[in-house]
Amino acid sequence: MTSTSKVRVATVWLSGCSGCHMSFLDQDEALIDLAQQIQLVYSPIMDVKVFPENVDVTLIEGAVANEDQEELLKFARERTKILISLGDCAVTGNVPGLRNGITNSADAVLKRAFVETADMNPQIPTDVPTLLPKALPLHEVVKVDFYIPGCPPPADLINWVISRLMRGLPVNMEGRSKFG
Amino acid sequence: MKEIVINPITRIEGHAKVVIHLNDDASVRDARFQVTDFRGFEKFCEGRPYYEMPSITSRSCGICPVSHLLASVKACDQIVAVNVPTTAVLLRRLMHMGQIIQSHALNFFHLSAPDFLLGMDADPATRNIFGLIAKEPEIARQGIRLRKFGQEIIENVAGKKIHSSEWVVPGGAKWPLTKQRADYLLSNLPEALTITLKTIAMFKEWLSSCTEEVETYGDFPSLYMGLVTADGGLELYDGNLRIVDNDGKTAVDHVNPDKYYDDIGEAVEPYSYMKFPYYKPLGYPDGMYRVGPLARLNVCSHCDTPLADQELKEFKKLGKNGIVQSTFHYHYARLIEALFCVEKTKELLSDPEILSERVCRRVYVNNYEGVGIAEAPRGTLIHHYKVDPQGMIQKVNMIIATEHNNLAYNKAVTQVAQKYVKAESLQEGMLNRVEAVIRSFDPCLSCATHAVGQMPLEVQLIDSHGKLLDRKIRSPL
């Protein structure tokens, strides 16, 4: 199979713990088989720095917690045919979303970490991407085509979904996935 | 002043960028390692019951969740003030060996080996684990197998490879290890040992051809910190803190981790969401220290397993007075630790006590404060909680392994930039070397900022009047 006929896959890491990417790697030897069928075109485990054009499948981990992530998500959406929310943070906001119940949450979490627990130069960093008022699940920002819940989703489920989507087969998740 | 921006740094576990500041004469003045996202665990955990903390805080990081589980549950053990059953300690230690094996394999094979085996100047589109699968399938397969061995230890002890938080509970663990599972792990151990030994031999052979990298990738004096056993040996789960200086002299020794704040302060800079811990007696920023595999092997006198001890002797010869100061040698140290962990796994699984079914105590809130500490793959990890009489969290402070190295990252990228950045000329090889020095540390920015993200790489060269002289974006595929 030539590289041009391979399915073009991207993975994106927003505000999450990378556990979903680790679960992707937990496909272990199946990754070697997968490498015959997909071309990974963008991912935190590779050096391509610009999200490319014409991506068939994009798996996105993490909630949308700052302005840079919001911009990247919209950019990835424009360039992707099938966009997948991978894992509970992307699907529901989950752990990054725990701050959402706090009044002025962005300021409150920053103040606690960078002012109250610092003993030198306490200050809220300014030359960094601005936190959004709330950490959002992907579907509150862009249209999502497919959801894979789990914290993280198991490796064999990720493999099963990618394999089915690649072959254009229906993907019925009933009884296969759960939160947490 | 001119500025070069490399954003994002990739093949590290997290999101960061580097900004290099040039002098008017175009020489490099300094470089800043910037971490650009943040989640806020210290705040949103307030008001939650203490026993939820291992489960929540392990979500700081999907790469070393076990280390967070353990630091957190050890803080909770102090809150409930019980002696954890011996078997639970053995099982927690076993799980931690799995954690370090998988994380060190991940760094070496999946993230760093593409530089070694495909070349620092290789096409960035293929310089990754999939490129390695294509070019060196057998080596890639071995890396995948070694990481899998580590993940399977965690799964067999605690039920799940990532975020196995159900099993860990204050006062012990939820269920014992079955003989069948122990036997399964033992049956896979010889392969893991063979892969580790082969990898060390391969790396040492390769090391002789990269003296330039050794000398320029973060080769500078600093303090080193890590946990040690009572007799000064390598310790990853428990023990006391030791800090040594670059001449091998001990600055502080046998510090009870509960008192970490007597020695460690935390500073903040406006350009990063990662804090800057420093050794208080030397002040900020002079109190720069390093943690992680290199630092742990510098502070300990022995490993206490035969094969790792043999390698440690060779390792210590790379420096003066047993102190190895080149950041590049983190790679070698990491492999020696992987060997130690495989040997320890065998030792733990061979202890008859590990199959005992007594793994938990009944617990109540007895103390209102707890400090939990562990050596995560990347270095010393500290969780510090205060609770009210009902056990609801009042205050949380977490100092993450990668944060301890923050001052050293800035020093290391400055050194590499000074060597390789030629003003007004931006080359791919230079950019990758700046990233490679960061990869040597194996930073986990997911932990350190309590988050991450991705942005396009843009490299800018700006003169002292703010005029853009040159700009490059790495091409997509």
Interface residues (C-beta under 8 A of the other chain):
Chain A: V12 W13 L14 S15 G16 C17 S18 G19 C20 H21 M22 S23 L25 D26 D28 E29 L31 I32 A35 Q39 L40 V41 Y42 S43 P44 I45 M46 D47 V48 K49 V50 F51 P52 E53 G62 A65 N66 D68 Q69 L72 N94 V95 P96 L98 R99 G101 I102 S105 A108 V109 L110 K111 R112 A113 F114 V115 T117 A118 D119 M120 N121 P122 Q123 P125 T126 D127 V128 P129 L131 A135 C151 P152 A155
Chain B: N7 P8 T10 R11 E13 G14 H15 Q34 V35 T36 D37 F38 R39 G40 E42 K43 F44 C45 I56 R59 S60 C61 G62 I63 P65 L106 H110 L111 P124 A125 R127 N128 I129 F130 I133 A134 P137 A140 R141 I144 R145 R147 K148 Q151 K161 I162 H163 G265 E266 A267 V268 E269 P270 Y271 S272 Y273 K275 F276 Y278 Y284 N397 N432 E435 S446 H450 A451 V452 G453 Q454 M455 P456 L457 E458 I473 R474 S475 P476 L477
